[in-house]
Amino acid sequence: MLLRGFEALKMLLSALLMSVGINSCLCVLLFILYSVLRKQPRNYEVFLPRRLANGTYKRRRNKVARYIPSLKWIWKSWRPTEKELMESSGLDGVVFMRMITFSLKVFLFAGIIGVFVLLPVNCFGDQLTVIDYADWSANSLDLFSVANLKVRSQW
């Protein structure tokens, strides 16, 4: 019974790793696609509307460079202050960047707590030695919570 539980856990771990791999590949593919599409002259109206209206955009001379993905835009998107962002992108850009930075801070905080506090505490517990994989959807989060600890545990 315990051996079958380890095999099922190994399958769940491989499914998790496969999901991480697929999502990472899709993320890289979308970054590359955005990087190439934003350089195309027919997309300037979408990606550079204010620069077109002001006449401050740079026309690319090298046609090959339009098809080579670059990551400079990622670093440039984090650099401007809120005032510069307000002038170039408007209130929508400021709110979007605030939302993204707030989400990253919350995710970082929750990740640190989860990896360095909850995961070790859960590993020392022994309440969930027999896992019912038939009813996996109902109790799958119990493996990643403090439900694995005894009632009056030191942890």
Buried (B, 14 or more C-beta within 10 A) or exposed (E): EEEEBEEEEEEBEEEEEEEEEEEEEEEEEEBBEBBBBBBEEEEBEEBBEEEEEEEEBEEEEEEEEEEEBEEEBEEEEEEBEEEEBBEEBEEEBBEEBEEEEEEEEEEEEEEEEEEEEBEEBBEEBEBBEEBEBEEEEEBEEBBEBBEBBEEEEEE
